[in-house]
Amino acid sequence: MERYRDMQLFAALAAQPSLAAAARSARVSGPTLVRAVARLEARLHLPLLQRSTRGVSLTDAGNAYLADCVRLLAAVDAAEASAKGLHVQAQGNLRVFLPLLFSRYVMAPVLAGYLERYPEVRLHASYHDYYPNLHEEGLDVAILVGGLPDSALIARPIGHVRQVVCASPDYLAAHGEPRHPSELKRHALVAAAESVFWEFPGYSLKARARLGCATVQGAINAAVHGAGVMRGLSYPVHEPLRSGQLRRILAGYEGPPLPVHVVYGEGRHAPMRVRSFVEHCVTALRAHPAFQLA
C-alpha cells in the first residue's frame, strides 16, 4: 500500500509547476511528498528528481516513470469504477486549441464524431499557430505540431508529419523531375507567399515564387492543375497525394519528421469530458491517412 500511495503522490507532479504546488494538490505537506519520492528513488535505484540552485526538476527517468505512474493509476481507477458499476458521463464545457491548418485538413470530422458520441459536451475550439499556455488561457486540451516546450502537461503522441515537395504528374512529365533541391531554381515554384525559403538537409533554397497564393489551399489547387512545384506539410496535401493528383518528389531530402501530440493537464484527475476527448482524438488521429506517409 505504501508503494501505491507513493506513486499517487509522485503522480501529483504531473500537472503542477513545483513540489510545493504538487503537495498542495495532493493535500500533504512538502516533506511528506519529498519522502515519498525518496522511497521510490531508493526502490528503483534511480534519481527521479534533479535538484539545483534553480529548483527541482524531473530527470529523464523521472519523466518516464511519471508517465507510467499516471497511466497505471488511471487504469486502477478505471478498474475500480468498472467493478462498482460506476459510469461517469462526459458533460459540460470543453475548450480545445488547434493549429489552424491542422484543423482545416484533419480535425473537422474528428470533432463532429466526438460531439455525436458525447451529446452532453459543449465544445469550443480556438484556432491559432503558436504554443498556448493551457492554464493561463483556460484551455482543456491542445493539439501541437512540432517539438514540445518544457511543461508539466501530459502529452499523448499521435504520429509525425513531414514537409513534402510535390507537383502534378502532368507538370513533371512536361518539365522533368528534379533530383536535387538545387534544381528547383529551374522550375516554376508555387507557394503561399511571394518568396520561397525552403530548408533542406545541407541546402537552402531562396527564390521568388512563380505563383504566390494567399492561402495554402490556393497553392495546392494551383499545383494540382500543373502550375508548378510546391512544398507543404503532409497533412494539407495528403488527399491529392493519395489520389495521384500530386506526386511526391525529393523524398530523400526531406528534413526530420515533426511530432504531433495531444496535450492536457490534470492527468487521471481530469474531468471525463477531457479524458474522453483525448482518447477519441488519439484513436481517430493515429489511424488518419495524414499520418500514414512514410
Residue pairs with C-beta under 8 A, 6 or more apart in sequence:
2 39
3 39
3 40
3 43
5 36
6 36
6 37
6 39
6 40
7 40
7 69
7 72
7 73
8 26
8 73
9 22
9 26
9 28
9 32
9 33
9 36
9 37
10 36
10 37
10 40
10 48
10 65
10 66
10 69
11 66
11 69
11 70
11 73
11 267
11 268
12 22
12 23
12 25
12 26
12 33
13 19
13 22
13 58
13 66
13 152
14 66
14 70
14 152
14 154
14 265
14 266
14 267
15 25
15 152
15 153
15 154
15 265
15 266
15 267
15 269
16 22
16 25
16 152
17 152
18 55
18 56
19 30
19 33
19 34
19 56
20 30
22 33
23 29
23 30
23 32
23 33
26 33
37 48
37 49
40 48
40 65
41 47
41 48
41 49
44 61
44 65
46 59
46 61
46 65
47 59
47 61
47 62
48 58
48 59
48 61
48 62
48 65
48 66
49 56
49 57
49 58
49 59
49 62
50 56
50 57
50 58
50 59
50 62
58 66
67 154
70 154
70 267
70 268
73 268
74 267
74 268
77 268
81 87
81 88
88 272
89 120
89 272
90 118
90 120
90 121
90 271
90 272
90 273
90 276
90 277
91 118
91 120
91 121
91 272
91 273
92 120
92 121
92 122
92 271
92 273
93 121
93 122
93 124
93 273
94 121
94 122
94 123
94 124
94 140
94 141
94 273
94 274
94 277
95 124
95 126
95 138
95 139
95 140
95 141
96 123
96 124
96 125
96 126
96 139
96 140
96 141
96 142
96 143
96 277
97 125
97 126
97 128
97 132
97 134
97 137
97 139
97 141
97 142
97 143
98 107
98 125
98 126
98 127
98 142
98 143
99 127
99 128
99 129
99 143
99 144
99 145
100 127
100 128
100 129
101 129
101 216
101 233
101 235
101 236
102 143
102 145
102 235
102 260
103 125
103 127
104 217
104 236
105 235
105 236
105 238
105 239
105 290
106 235
106 285
106 288
106 290
107 125
107 143
110 280
110 281
110 284
110 285
110 288
111 123
111 125
113 280
113 284
114 121
114 123
114 276
114 277
114 280
114 281
115 121
115 123
117 280
118 273
118 276
118 277
121 273
121 276
121 277
123 277
126 132
126 137
126 139
131 144
131 149
132 139
132 142
134 140
134 141
134 142
134 153
134 263
134 264
134 265
135 265
140 264
140 270
140 271
140 273
140 274
140 277
141 262
141 263
141 264
141 274
141 277
141 278
141 281
142 262
142 263
142 264
143 158
143 260
143 261
143 262
143 263
143 281
144 155
144 260
144 261
144 263
145 161
145 233
145 258
145 259
145 260
146 258
146 259
147 258
147 259
148 155
148 259
148 261
148 263
151 263
152 265
153 263
153 264
153 265
154 263
154 264
154 265
154 267
155 261
155 262
155 263
156 261
156 262
156 263
156 278
156 282
157 259
157 260
157 261
158 260
158 261
158 262
158 281
158 282
158 285
158 286
158 291
159 259
159 260
159 285
159 286
159 288
159 291
160 257
160 258
160 259
160 260
160 291
161 233
161 234
161 235
161 257
161 258
161 260
161 290
161 291
161 293
162 233
162 234
162 254
162 255
162 257
162 258
162 293
163 198
163 231
163 232
163 233
163 234
163 254
163 255
163 258
164 231
164 232
164 233
164 234
164 237
164 241
164 248
164 251
164 254
164 293
165 181
165 184
165 198
165 229
165 230
165 231
165 248
165 249
165 250
165 253
165 254
166 223
166 229
166 230
166 231
166 232
166 237
166 240
166 241
166 246
166 247
166 248
166 249
167 187
167 223
167 228
167 229
167 230
167 246
167 247
167 249
168 223
168 224
168 225
168 226
168 245
168 246
168 247
169 244
169 247
170 226
171 188
171 223
171 226
171 227
171 228
171 229
172 247
172 249
174 226
175 187
175 188
177 249
178 184
178 186
178 187
178 229
178 249
178 250
179 250
180 203
180 250
180 253
181 198
181 200
181 203
181 205
181 250
181 253
182 203
182 205
184 198
184 205
184 207
184 229
185 205
185 207
187 228
187 229
188 210
188 211
188 227
188 228
188 229
189 196
189 207
189 208
189 209
189 210
189 211
189 228
189 229
189 230
190 209
190 210
190 211
190 213
190 219
190 222
190 223
190 227
190 228
190 229
190 230
191 209
191 211
191 212
191 213
191 219
191 230
191 231
192 212
192 213
192 214
192 215
192 216
192 218
192 219
192 232
193 209
193 212
194 208
194 209
194 212
195 206
195 207
195 208
195 209
195 212
196 205
196 206
196 207
196 208
196 209
196 231
197 204
197 205
197 206
198 204
198 205
198 231
199 205
199 255
200 250
200 253
200 254
200 255
201 253
201 255
203 253
210 227
210 228
211 219
211 222
211 227
211 228
213 219
213 222
216 232
216 236
217 236
219 230
219 232
220 230
220 232
220 236
220 237
220 240
220 246
222 228
222 230
223 229
223 230
223 240
223 246
224 240
224 245
224 246
229 249
230 237
233 258
234 241
234 290
234 293
235 290
235 291
237 246
238 289
238 290
238 292
238 293
239 289
240 246
241 247
241 248
241 293
242 289
248 293
260 285
260 291
262 278
262 281
262 282
262 285
264 270
264 274
264 278
266 274
270 278
285 291
